Amino acid sequence: MQAEFRAPRRRTRVMEEYEAPLPVSRSPEERSDLRAQLINQHVLVCHPDHIQKIHNQGYFGKGILSRARPDHSISDQWEQHEGLLLPVISQSRYDELLRWAGAALSAQGLDEDAVNQSLFRLSQPVEMENVRKEVGGEEDRQRGEEPGPEGGVCTHTKRLRLGSEVEPEAKRSCRLDLDPDYDPDPSSNQDSDSNPDSISDPDSDSDPGPDPGALGPGPRFVLVVPDSDVCGGVRQVRRTPVSLTEYLQLSLEEAFFLVYSLGCLSVYLHQEPLSVIQLWRMFRSLRPDFVSSFAAYQHCRSRGWVPKVGGGAKYGVDFMLYRKGPPFYHASYSVVVERVADAFRGSALHPFSWRSLAALSRITSNVSKELMLCYIIYPADLSEAELDSPVCLSRLKVQEVIVSRWVSSRERAEQDDI
């Protein structure tokens, strides 16, 4: 039975324009050296400009605080206040952020009095003159000491510039980090393993990366409005209790595709860049099925599809396939990756029974998608030593099979029409 091709379903509301599908340049000299870090078996992109380039040009990864696009911010509403553009939050939301800050201070071993004093000083209104001085001094410091990727002021500093407009990609804010100006014990050196809300900071002095000052602290000030009258009442400018920094998380397949296939990403571990071989072997140790999964991912990308690895978990598959990207079309295929030998035999990565396969097919059909089995065919003479290098990908073959449900009532109706 020949599979019926279904045209992708376009989304009704598209809020963005389609850019270049992949961050590819014509010559090696024009390629930008994007950077990611391997932290706790996850690949994270921390630089704000790198986040936007990677996500916008191919829809790689997802924001760790967002549903998909890495655009999480402390507030979705920003407005001008006495010539300064500030995020707007309600009093109840600000109180909640204060409780987060208090819990973080208590976790650092501070007593209750020190925590209360710190939160009291933090929650006091700030005069606009002091805000302007601090913002201006921060801009001067960024210009002199912390240039952005192209020699300018970093994106986080631009968002509070007087009279400027907030760019959507600048309104981002992965770690729970207290405002450094109100740390009662700045000399305390907490171990990163003891704080579950912290990860290695790319701004720290111990990081000798190519762009040590590119990631700013986020908006330092917020405009707090009363809960009873959001559009009026007394509004106060206060310091931000916590800074939530949005990072871009890449799947292992996405990260290796950017490193190996496109050559535009460098992955660092403990401030040292990993070679392609090192990264391949590390990903294989983290995921035993990485070779098959990446072969299927690269095959789909080379055919013009946008595979999303994390999106397939709720449907019980390995990844979903999108035309152009998730903002423009709904997913067309649910993909299950299988590893087989030349004779289509071998230990299955997904040991389906007829019942489980029928259930998966029905789930896929109910969400208006098609189920695709992507078989990665290994040659019989492929040794384990060859699998220790990405060169083995050239010997693998890919075969797709579309699985569709046979509905007896529909079949009878079609025969009656004939």
C-alpha positions as CSV (number, residue, x, y, z in Angstrom):
1,M,0.0,0.0,0.0
2,Q,1.5,3.3,-1.0
3,A,1.7,6.0,1.7
4,E,-0.5,9.1,1.2
5,F,1.5,12.3,1.6
6,R,-0.3,14.9,3.7
7,A,0.5,18.6,3.2
8,P,1.8,20.2,6.4
9,R,-0.8,22.1,8.4
10,R,0.2,25.8,8.6
11,R,-0.4,27.6,11.9
12,T,-3.2,30.2,11.8
13,R,-1.2,32.9,13.6
14,V,2.4,33.4,12.6
15,M,4.1,36.1,14.5
16,E,7.6,36.1,13.0
17,E,9.3,36.0,9.6
18,Y,11.3,33.1,8.2
19,E,15.0,33.6,8.3
20,A,17.9,31.5,6.8
21,P,17.3,27.9,7.8
22,L,20.8,27.2,9.0
23,P,23.7,29.4,10.3
24,V,25.8,28.6,7.2
25,S,28.2,31.0,5.6
26,R,29.8,30.8,2.2
27,S,33.4,30.9,3.4
28,P,35.1,29.7,6.6
29,E,36.3,33.2,7.3
30,E,32.7,34.5,7.5
31,R,31.5,31.8,10.0
32,S,30.8,33.0,13.5
33,D,32.4,31.0,16.3
34,L,29.3,30.3,18.4
35,R,30.0,28.8,21.9
36,A,28.2,26.4,24.2
37,Q,29.1,24.7,27.4
38,L,28.6,21.1,28.5
39,I,27.2,21.3,32.1
40,N,25.7,18.4,33.9
41,Q,25.4,16.3,30.7
42,H,23.5,19.2,29.1
43,V,24.7,21.5,26.3
44,L,23.8,25.1,27.1
45,V,24.4,28.2,25.1
46,C,24.8,31.2,27.5
47,H,25.8,34.2,25.3
48,P,22.6,36.2,24.4
49,D,23.7,36.9,20.8
50,H,24.7,33.3,20.2
51,I,21.3,32.2,21.6
52,Q,19.4,34.2,19.1
53,K,21.6,33.2,16.1
54,I,21.3,29.5,16.8
55,H,17.6,29.5,17.5
56,N,16.5,31.9,14.8
57,Q,18.5,30.3,12.0
58,G,17.2,26.8,12.2
59,Y,15.2,26.6,15.4
60,F,17.8,24.6,17.3
61,G,17.2,24.0,21.0
62,K,14.7,25.5,23.5
63,G,14.9,28.0,26.3
64,I,15.3,26.4,29.7
65,L,12.7,28.7,31.2
66,S,10.4,29.0,28.2
67,R,8.1,26.7,26.3
68,A,10.2,26.9,23.1
69,R,11.6,30.2,22.0
70,P,14.2,31.5,24.6
71,D,12.4,34.8,25.4
72,H,11.7,34.4,29.1
73,S,11.9,37.7,31.0
74,I,11.1,38.9,34.5
75,S,8.1,40.6,33.0
76,D,6.3,40.6,29.6
77,Q,5.3,44.3,30.1
78,W,7.9,47.1,29.7
79,E,7.2,50.8,29.7
80,Q,8.9,54.2,29.9
81,H,9.2,55.7,33.4
82,E,10.7,59.1,33.6
83,G,12.8,58.5,30.5
84,L,13.9,55.0,31.5
85,L,12.5,51.8,30.0
86,L,11.8,49.3,32.9
87,P,10.0,46.0,33.3
88,V,6.6,46.3,35.1
89,I,5.6,43.7,37.7
90,S,2.8,43.7,40.3
91,Q,3.3,44.0,44.1
92,S,2.3,40.4,44.6
93,R,4.9,39.2,42.0
94,Y,7.6,41.3,43.6
95,D,6.8,39.8,47.1
96,E,7.1,36.4,45.5
97,L,10.5,37.2,44.2
98,L,11.5,38.5,47.6
99,R,10.5,35.1,49.1
100,W,12.7,33.4,46.5
101,A,15.6,35.7,47.4
102,G,15.1,35.0,51.1
103,A,15.0,31.2,50.6
104,A,18.2,31.5,48.6
105,L,19.9,33.5,51.3
106,S,18.8,31.0,54.0
107,A,20.2,28.2,51.9
108,Q,23.5,29.9,52.0
109,G,23.6,29.6,55.8
110,L,22.6,33.1,56.8
111,D,20.6,33.6,59.9
112,E,17.1,35.0,59.9
113,D,18.0,38.5,61.0
114,A,20.6,38.9,58.3
115,V,18.1,37.7,55.7
116,N,15.4,40.1,56.9
117,Q,17.8,43.0,56.9
118,S,19.0,42.2,53.4
119,L,15.5,41.9,52.0
120,F,14.4,45.1,53.7
121,R,17.2,47.1,52.1
122,L,16.5,45.4,48.8
123,S,12.8,46.3,48.7
124,Q,13.2,50.0,49.4
125,P,12.2,52.4,46.6
126,V,15.1,53.8,44.6
127,E,15.4,57.4,43.5
128,M,15.4,57.8,39.7
129,E,18.6,59.9,40.0
130,N,20.4,57.0,41.6
131,V,19.0,54.6,39.0
132,R,20.3,56.8,36.2
133,K,23.7,57.1,37.8
134,E,24.0,53.3,38.2
135,V,22.8,52.5,34.8
136,G,25.1,55.1,33.2
137,G,28.1,53.8,35.2
138,E,27.3,50.2,34.2
139,E,27.2,51.3,30.5
140,D,30.6,53.0,30.9
141,R,32.0,49.9,32.5
142,Q,30.6,47.7,29.8
143,R,32.1,49.9,27.1
144,G,35.5,50.0,28.7
145,E,35.9,46.5,30.2
146,E,33.2,44.2,28.8
147,P,32.8,44.5,25.1
148,G,30.2,42.5,23.3
149,P,30.9,40.0,20.6
150,E,31.4,42.8,18.1
151,G,33.1,45.3,20.3
152,G,29.9,47.1,21.4
153,V,27.9,47.2,24.6
154,C,26.4,43.8,25.5
155,T,22.7,43.2,24.9
156,H,21.7,43.2,28.6
157,T,23.1,46.7,29.1
158,K,21.2,48.1,26.0
159,R,17.9,47.2,27.5
160,L,18.1,49.9,30.2
161,R,19.6,52.7,28.0
162,L,17.7,56.0,28.3
163,G,15.2,56.5,25.6
164,S,15.9,53.1,23.9
165,E,13.4,50.5,22.9
166,V,13.5,47.0,24.2
167,E,14.4,44.4,21.7
168,P,12.5,41.1,22.2
169,E,15.6,39.1,22.3
170,A,17.1,41.4,24.9
171,K,14.3,40.7,27.4
172,R,15.7,37.4,28.6
173,S,16.7,36.6,32.0
174,C,19.1,30.0,33.9
175,R,20.4,30.7,37.4
176,L,18.8,32.0,40.5
177,D,21.2,34.8,41.4
178,L,20.8,37.3,44.2
179,D,21.6,40.9,43.5
180,P,25.3,41.3,44.2
181,D,24.8,44.7,45.8
182,Y,22.8,43.2,48.6
183,D,24.7,40.1,49.5
184,P,25.4,40.5,53.3
185,D,28.3,38.1,53.1
186,P,30.0,38.6,49.7
187,S,33.2,36.8,50.9
188,S,31.4,33.5,51.3
189,N,32.4,31.1,48.6
190,Q,29.6,28.6,48.0
191,D,30.3,25.3,46.2
192,S,28.3,25.1,43.0
193,D,27.3,21.6,43.9
194,S,25.7,22.7,47.1
195,N,23.4,25.2,45.4
196,P,20.9,23.5,43.1
197,D,19.8,26.8,41.5
198,S,23.3,27.8,40.4
199,I,25.4,26.6,37.5
200,S,28.8,27.6,36.3
201,D,28.7,31.3,35.4
202,P,30.3,32.3,32.1
203,D,30.9,35.8,33.6
204,S,33.3,34.5,36.3
205,D,37.0,35.4,36.2
206,S,37.9,31.7,36.1
207,D,36.4,31.4,32.6
208,P,39.0,32.2,30.0
209,G,36.5,31.9,27.1
210,P,36.6,34.0,24.0
211,D,34.0,36.5,25.3
212,P,34.1,36.7,29.1
213,G,32.0,39.8,29.5
214,A,29.1,39.2,27.1
215,L,26.5,37.9,29.5
216,G,25.1,40.7,31.6
217,P,23.2,40.5,34.9
218,G,19.7,41.2,33.6
219,P,17.5,44.2,34.5
220,R,18.6,45.6,37.8
221,F,15.5,47.6,38.4
222,V,11.8,47.0,38.1
223,L,8.7,49.2,38.2
224,V,6.4,47.8,40.9
225,V,2.6,48.6,40.6
226,P,-0.1,48.0,43.2
227,D,-2.3,44.9,42.7
228,S,-5.5,46.8,43.2
229,D,-5.0,49.3,40.4
230,V,-2.5,48.1,37.8
231,C,-3.0,51.1,35.6
232,G,-2.7,53.7,38.3
233,G,-1.8,54.2,41.9
234,V,1.7,54.8,43.4
235,R,4.4,53.2,41.3
236,Q,7.8,52.6,42.8
237,V,11.2,51.7,41.2
238,R,12.9,49.0,43.1
239,R,15.8,46.7,42.7
240,T,15.3,43.2,41.2
241,P,15.4,40.6,44.0
242,V,16.6,37.8,41.7
243,S,17.9,37.5,38.2
244,L,16.6,34.7,36.1
245,T,18.9,34.2,33.2
246,E,17.5,32.4,30.1
247,Y,19.8,29.9,28.5
248,L,19.4,27.9,25.3
249,Q,19.5,24.1,25.8
250,L,20.6,22.0,22.9
251,S,19.9,18.3,22.5
252,L,23.0,16.1,21.9
253,E,22.0,15.7,18.3
254,E,21.5,19.4,17.7
255,A,24.8,20.3,19.4
256,F,26.8,17.7,17.4
257,F,25.1,18.7,14.1
258,L,26.2,22.3,14.7
259,V,29.7,21.2,15.6
260,Y,30.3,18.5,13.0
261,S,28.0,19.1,10.1
262,L,28.0,22.9,10.1
263,G,31.2,23.7,11.9
264,C,29.8,26.8,13.5
265,L,29.7,25.8,17.2
266,S,32.4,25.1,19.8
267,V,31.4,23.1,23.0
268,Y,33.5,23.8,26.1
269,L,33.9,21.6,29.2
270,H,35.6,23.1,32.2
271,Q,36.7,26.1,30.1
272,E,38.4,23.9,27.5
273,P,37.0,23.4,24.0
274,L,36.2,19.8,23.0
275,S,37.4,18.4,19.7
276,V,35.0,16.6,17.4
277,I,36.3,13.2,18.4
278,Q,36.1,14.0,22.1
279,L,32.5,15.3,21.7
280,W,31.5,12.2,19.8
281,R,32.9,9.8,22.3
282,M,31.4,11.8,25.2
283,F,27.9,11.9,23.7
284,R,28.2,8.1,23.0
285,S,28.9,7.5,26.6
286,L,26.0,9.7,27.7
287,R,23.6,8.0,25.2
288,P,24.1,4.4,24.0
289,D,21.8,5.0,21.1
290,F,23.4,8.3,20.1
291,V,24.9,7.0,16.8
292,S,21.6,5.9,15.5
293,S,19.7,8.9,16.8
294,F,22.2,11.4,15.2
295,A,22.2,9.5,11.9
296,A,18.5,9.9,11.7
297,Y,18.6,13.6,12.8
298,Q,21.3,14.4,10.2
299,H,19.3,12.6,7.6
300,C,16.1,14.6,8.3
301,R,18.0,17.9,8.5
302,S,19.6,17.3,5.2
303,R,16.2,16.8,3.7
304,G,15.1,20.2,4.8
305,W,13.0,19.2,7.8
306,V,13.4,20.7,11.3
307,P,13.6,17.9,13.8
308,K,12.8,18.7,17.5
309,V,14.1,16.0,19.8
310,G,12.3,17.0,23.0
311,G,8.9,17.5,21.4
312,G,8.5,13.8,20.7
313,A,8.4,12.7,24.4
314,K,4.7,13.4,24.9
315,Y,3.8,11.3,21.9
316,G,6.2,8.4,22.7
317,V,8.5,8.9,19.8
318,D,12.1,10.1,19.3
319,F,11.4,13.4,17.6
320,M,9.0,15.5,15.6
321,L,9.5,16.8,12.0
322,Y,8.5,20.3,11.1
323,R,8.4,22.1,7.8
324,K,10.4,25.4,8.2
325,G,10.0,25.4,11.9
326,P,7.5,25.2,14.8
327,P,6.3,28.8,14.5
328,F,5.1,28.3,11.0
329,Y,3.7,24.7,10.7
330,H,2.4,22.0,13.0
331,A,4.6,18.9,13.1
332,S,4.0,16.6,10.1
333,Y,5.7,13.3,11.3
334,S,6.4,11.5,14.5
335,V,9.7,9.7,14.1
336,V,10.8,6.5,15.8
337,V,14.4,5.6,15.2
338,E,15.4,1.9,14.9
339,R,18.8,0.3,14.5
340,V,18.9,-2.8,12.2
341,A,21.5,-4.8,10.4
342,D,21.6,-5.4,6.6
343,A,18.9,-8.0,6.8
344,F,16.7,-5.8,8.9
345,R,17.5,-7.8,12.0
346,G,19.0,-7.0,15.3
347,S,18.1,-5.9,18.8
348,A,15.4,-3.2,18.5
349,L,15.9,0.1,20.3
350,H,12.1,0.1,20.7
351,P,10.8,-3.4,21.2
352,F,7.3,-2.9,19.9
353,S,4.5,-5.4,20.2
354,W,1.6,-5.3,17.8
355,R,-0.5,-3.8,20.5
356,S,1.9,-1.1,21.4
357,L,2.6,-0.2,17.8
358,A,-1.1,0.0,17.1
359,A,-1.6,2.3,20.1
360,L,1.3,4.5,19.0
361,S,-0.1,4.7,15.5
362,R,-3.6,5.6,16.8
363,I,-2.1,8.4,19.0
364,T,-0.2,9.8,16.1
365,S,-3.3,9.8,13.9
366,N,-5.4,11.5,16.5
367,V,-3.0,14.5,16.6
368,S,-3.1,14.8,12.8
369,K,0.4,13.4,12.2
370,E,2.0,10.5,10.5
371,L,4.1,7.8,12.2
372,M,7.5,7.3,10.5
373,L,9.8,4.4,11.4
374,C,13.4,5.6,10.5
375,Y,15.6,2.5,10.2
376,I,19.4,3.1,10.6
377,I,21.0,0.2,8.7
378,Y,24.4,-0.9,9.9
379,P,26.8,-2.9,7.7
380,A,27.6,-6.4,8.9
381,D,31.3,-5.6,8.9
382,L,31.1,-2.4,10.9
383,S,33.2,-2.8,14.0
384,E,32.9,-1.2,17.4
385,A,36.2,0.6,16.8
386,E,34.8,2.3,13.7
387,L,31.8,3.5,15.8
388,D,34.2,5.4,18.0
389,S,34.5,8.0,15.2
390,P,31.9,10.1,13.4
391,V,33.5,8.8,10.1
392,C,31.2,5.7,10.6
393,L,28.2,7.8,9.6
394,S,29.2,7.5,5.9
395,R,28.7,3.8,6.1
396,L,25.2,3.9,7.6
397,K,22.1,3.8,5.5
398,V,18.7,5.3,6.3
399,Q,15.3,3.8,5.3
400,E,12.0,5.5,6.2
401,V,8.7,3.6,6.5
402,I,5.4,5.3,7.0
403,V,3.0,3.4,9.3
404,S,-0.7,4.1,8.7
405,R,-3.8,2.6,10.4
406,W,-6.1,0.4,8.3
407,V,-9.7,1.3,9.2
408,S,-12.1,-1.4,8.0
409,S,-15.2,0.8,7.9
410,R,-13.4,3.4,5.8
411,E,-12.1,0.7,3.4
412,R,-15.6,-0.7,2.9
413,A,-17.0,2.8,2.2
414,E,-14.3,3.3,-0.4
415,Q,-15.2,0.0,-2.1
416,D,-18.9,0.9,-2.1
417,D,-18.1,4.1,-3.9
418,I,-16.2,2.3,-6.5
